[in-house]
């Protein structure tokens, strides 16, 4: 998923994507511990993808909090 596609997702969609990506990452780590996976770079790529998702989620949460605070004042 590209950065532009990630930024278009809603907070709920991001949370669901993070949950699914973390589950797949954990399963890949376990599979790699038992028998080496064909492409070990996928582990790193998955971890970075999770970080990207969490970063965008946090940015959206901060923006929503600022918007809420601005509407109160």
N, CA, C and O atoms as a DFTB+ gen file, in Angstrom:
292 C
 N C O
     1  1       0.853      -1.168       0.000
     2  2       0.000       0.000       0.000
     3  2       0.902       1.236       0.000
     4  3       1.859       1.323       0.769
     5  1       0.580       2.179      -0.870
     6  2       1.386       3.378      -1.005
     7  2       0.998       4.406       0.047
     8  3      -0.079       4.335       0.639
     9  1       1.892       5.360       0.270
    10  2       1.659       6.385       1.279
    11  2       0.381       7.170       1.012
    12  3      -0.361       7.492       1.939
    13  1       0.129       7.473      -0.251
    14  2      -1.076       8.229      -0.598
    15  2      -2.336       7.431      -0.259
    16  3      -3.324       7.985       0.223
    17  1      -2.285       6.132      -0.515
    18  2      -3.429       5.276      -0.207
    19  2      -3.647       5.194       1.303
    20  3      -4.786       5.172       1.768
    21  1      -2.563       5.148       2.060
    22  2      -2.669       5.076       3.517
    23  2      -3.310       6.343       4.057
    24  3      -4.161       6.278       4.944
    25  1      -2.910       7.496       3.531
    26  2      -3.423       8.775       4.027
    27  2      -4.908       8.956       3.741
    28  3      -5.579       9.731       4.422
    29  1      -5.428       8.248       2.737
    30  2      -6.845       8.362       2.391
    31  2      -7.742       7.527       3.305
    32  3      -8.957       7.723       3.307
    33  1      -7.183       6.618       4.067
    34  2      -7.979       5.741       4.923
    35  2      -8.495       6.497       6.142
    36  3      -7.875       7.456       6.600
    37  1      -9.638       6.052       6.660
    38  2     -10.179       6.642       7.882
    39  2      -9.467       6.036       9.094
    40  3      -8.700       5.082       8.961
    41  1      -9.722       6.586      10.246
    42  2      -9.096       6.100      11.480
    43  2      -9.490       4.645      11.739
    44  3      -8.647       3.838      12.129
    45  1     -10.754       4.308      11.529
    46  2     -11.208       2.940      11.753
    47  2     -10.548       1.982      10.758
    48  3     -10.136       0.884      11.131
    49  1     -10.450       2.399       9.498
    50  2      -9.805       1.558       8.491
    51  2      -8.325       1.359       8.807
    52  3      -7.781       0.268       8.631
    53  1      -7.682       2.434       9.277
    54  2      -6.270       2.323       9.652
    55  2      -6.092       1.340      10.798
    56  3      -5.179       0.514      10.775
    57  1      -6.950       1.424      11.792
    58  2      -6.864       0.512      12.931
    59  2      -7.027      -0.939      12.479
    60  3      -6.312      -1.825      12.948
    61  1      -7.958      -1.174      11.577
    62  2      -8.174      -2.527      11.065
    63  2      -6.961      -2.997      10.264
    64  3      -6.551      -4.152      10.378
    65  1      -6.391      -2.113       9.463
    66  2      -5.206      -2.452       8.669
    67  2      -4.026      -2.776       9.581
    68  3      -3.284      -3.725       9.327
    69  1      -3.855      -1.992      10.640
    70  2      -2.757      -2.225      11.580
    71  2      -2.924      -3.579      12.244
    72  3      -1.969      -4.349      12.352
    73  1      -4.130      -3.866      12.686
    74  2      -4.403      -5.147      13.351
    75  2      -4.095      -6.321      12.426
    76  3      -3.464      -7.295      12.838
    77  1      -4.540      -6.227      11.182
    78  2      -4.296      -7.303      10.214
    79  2      -2.804      -7.429       9.893
    80  3      -2.280      -8.538       9.787
    81  1      -2.129      -6.295       9.740
    82  2      -0.701      -6.315       9.406
    83  2       0.118      -6.881      10.562
    84  3       1.062      -7.641      10.343
    85  1      -0.239      -6.515      11.785
    86  2       0.489      -7.046      12.950
    87  2       0.284      -8.549      13.081
    88  3       1.216      -9.273      13.429
    89  1      -0.920      -9.019      12.809
    90  2      -1.188     -10.460      12.878
    91  2      -0.356     -11.199      11.830
    92  3       0.263     -12.219      12.131
    93  1      -0.345     -10.683      10.605
    94  2       0.440     -11.308       9.534
    95  2       1.931     -11.276       9.866
    96  3       2.654     -12.233       9.589
    97  1       2.386     -10.177      10.458
    98  2       3.794     -10.047      10.847
    99  2       4.169     -11.081      11.905
   100  3       5.214     -11.725      11.810
   101  1       3.309     -11.237      12.912
   102  2       3.581     -12.237      13.961
   103  2       3.639     -13.639      13.376
   104  3       4.522     -14.424      13.722
   105  1       2.699     -13.956      12.490
   106  2       2.685     -15.278      11.862
   107  2       3.937     -15.504      11.022
   108  3       4.486     -16.605      11.007
   109  1       4.383     -14.477      10.332
   110  2       5.593     -14.579       9.523
   111  2       6.820     -14.798      10.404
   112  3       7.702     -15.585      10.063
   113  1       6.871     -14.105      11.527
   114  2       7.994     -14.275      12.467
   115  2       8.042     -15.698      13.007
   116  3       9.119     -16.285      13.111
   117  1       6.898     -16.248      13.348
   118  2       6.845     -17.621      13.861
   119  2       7.266     -18.598      12.766
   120  3       8.041     -19.522      13.012
   121  1       6.753     -18.391      11.566
   122  2       7.112     -19.267      10.444
   123  2       8.610     -19.188      10.157
   124  3       9.238     -20.194       9.826
   125  1       9.171     -18.003      10.284
   126  2      10.600     -17.823      10.025
   127  2      11.438     -18.492      11.118
   128  3      12.539     -18.971      10.844
   129  1      10.940     -18.529      12.325
   130  2      11.671     -19.173      13.416
   131  2      11.707     -20.687      13.217
   132  3      12.689     -21.339      13.570
   133  1      10.648     -21.238      12.658
   134  2      10.574     -22.683      12.445
   135  2      11.394     -23.081      11.219
   136  3      12.295     -23.915      11.304
   137  1      11.071     -22.481      10.097
   138  2      11.833     -22.708       8.863
   139  2      12.030     -21.360       8.189
   140  3      11.088     -20.571       8.109
   141  1      13.217     -21.083       7.709
   142  2      13.464     -19.773       7.090
   143  2      12.513     -19.509       5.919
   144  3      12.265     -20.385       5.090
   145  1      11.995     -18.298       5.873
   146  2      11.105     -17.917       4.781
   147  2      11.924     -17.638       3.530
   148  3      13.128     -17.391       3.608
   149  1      11.262     -17.678       2.369
   150  2      11.957     -17.459       1.100
   151  2      12.555     -16.064       1.003
   152  3      13.663     -15.887       0.497
   153  1      11.818     -15.083       1.488
   154  2      12.267     -13.702       1.381
   155  2      12.302     -13.063       2.772
   156  3      11.305     -12.483       3.202
   157  1      13.432     -13.158       3.484
   158  2      13.487     -12.588       4.833
   159  2      13.358     -11.069       4.863
   160  3      13.068     -10.500       5.916
   161  1      13.566     -10.406       3.740
   162  2      13.396      -8.953       3.694
   163  2      11.932      -8.568       3.882
   164  3      11.630      -7.428       4.233
   165  1      11.025      -9.512       3.652
   166  2       9.597      -9.244       3.852
   167  2       9.296      -8.925       5.312
   168  3       8.388      -8.147       5.605
   169  1      10.051      -9.521       6.225
   170  2       9.860      -9.252       7.653
   171  2      10.113      -7.771       7.922
   172  3       9.319      -7.111       8.592
   173  1      11.207      -7.262       7.403
   174  2      11.549      -5.850       7.586
   175  2      10.524      -4.955       6.906
   176  3      10.097      -3.950       7.474
   177  1      10.133      -5.318       5.697
   178  2       9.153      -4.528       4.951
   179  2       7.822      -4.476       5.696
   180  3       7.190      -3.422       5.767
   181  1       7.395      -5.607       6.250
   182  2       6.141      -5.642       7.008
   183  2       6.222      -4.763       8.251
   184  3       5.281      -4.038       8.573
   185  1       7.347      -4.835       8.941
   186  2       7.525      -4.029      10.152
   187  2       7.471      -2.539       9.816
   188  3       6.877      -1.753      10.554
   189  1       8.085      -2.159       8.715
   190  2       8.075      -0.750       8.305
   191  2       6.691      -0.314       7.859
   192  3       6.291       0.826       8.094
   193  1       5.961      -1.209       7.220
   194  2       4.597      -0.896       6.797
   195  2       3.708      -0.646       8.021
   196  3       2.882       0.267       8.021
   197  1       3.885      -1.459       9.055
   198  2       3.129      -1.262      10.297
   199  2       3.474       0.100      10.896
   200  3       2.590       0.812      11.374
   201  1       4.744       0.458      10.870
   202  2       5.167       1.760      11.401
   203  2       4.538       2.899      10.600
   204  3       4.101       3.892      11.181
   205  1       4.489       2.767       9.282
   206  2       3.853       3.797       8.448
   207  2       2.378       3.953       8.813
   208  3       1.875       5.067       8.958
   209  1       1.698       2.820       8.957
   210  2       0.276       2.859       9.305
   211  2       0.059       3.532      10.654
   212  3      -0.840       4.359      10.809
   213  1       0.888       3.169      11.628
   214  2       0.746       3.759      12.962
   215  2       1.056       5.254      12.956
   216  3       0.430       6.022      13.687
   217  1       2.015       5.666      12.137
   218  2       2.365       7.081      12.041
   219  2       1.199       7.885      11.486
   220  3       0.851       8.931      12.033
   221  1       0.596       7.408      10.409
   222  2      -0.535       8.115       9.810
   223  2      -1.719       8.116      10.762
   224  3      -2.425       9.119      10.869
   225  1      -1.944       7.008      11.452
   226  2      -3.036       6.941      12.429
   227  2      -2.838       7.996      13.513
   228  3      -3.780       8.697      13.885
   229  1      -1.632       8.103      14.009
   230  2      -1.343       9.078      15.071
   231  2      -1.513      10.504      14.552
   232  3      -2.034      11.361      15.265
   233  1      -1.080      10.764      13.322
   234  2      -1.257      12.088      12.733
   235  2      -2.733      12.446      12.636
   236  3      -3.121      13.580      12.919
   237  1      -3.546      11.490      12.242
   238  2      -4.983      11.735      12.129
   239  2      -5.616      11.947      13.502
   240  3      -6.511      12.779      13.650
   241  1      -5.155      11.197      14.509
   242  2      -5.678      11.372      15.867
   243  2      -5.343      12.763      16.390
   244  3      -6.192      13.418      16.995
   245  1      -4.127      13.216      16.165
   246  2      -3.710      14.550      16.619
   247  2      -4.518      15.623      15.896
   248  3      -4.962      16.589      16.517
   249  1      -4.711      15.459      14.583
   250  2      -5.494      16.420      13.811
   251  2      -6.938      16.467      14.312
   252  3      -7.531      17.542      14.407
   253  1      -7.495      15.313      14.630
   254  2      -8.875      15.261      15.130
   255  2      -8.971      15.929      16.503
   256  3      -9.951      16.615      16.795
   257  1      -7.964      15.729      17.334
   258  2      -7.966      16.344      18.660
   259  2      -7.842      17.866      18.544
   260  3      -8.512      18.598      19.272
   261  1      -7.002      18.339      17.647
   262  2      -6.869      19.795      17.436
   263  2      -8.163      20.388      16.907
   264  3      -8.581      21.471      17.316
   265  1      -8.789      19.659      15.991
   266  2     -10.052      20.127      15.429
   267  2     -11.126      20.204      16.496
   268  3     -11.911      21.152      16.527
   269  1     -11.163      19.210      17.370
   270  2     -12.150      19.195      18.447
   271  2     -11.884      20.330      19.432
   272  3     -12.813      20.978      19.913
   273  1     -10.614      20.561      19.724
   274  2     -10.259      21.630      20.648
   275  2     -10.572      22.997      20.049
   276  3     -10.987      23.912      20.760
   277  1     -10.373      23.131      18.751
   278  2     -10.655      24.388      18.086
   279  2     -12.160      24.681      18.053
   280  3     -12.573      25.836      18.159
   281  1     -12.963      23.647      17.909
   282  2     -14.405      23.854      17.852
   283  2     -14.979      24.183      19.234
   284  3     -16.030      24.816      19.333
   285  1     -14.293      23.755      20.301
   286  2     -14.746      24.055      21.663
   287  2     -14.466      25.524      21.994
   288  3     -15.267      26.182      22.658
   289  1     -13.343      26.018      21.534
   290  2     -12.953      27.402      21.851
   291  2     -13.606      28.386      20.966
   292  3     -13.381      29.588      21.106
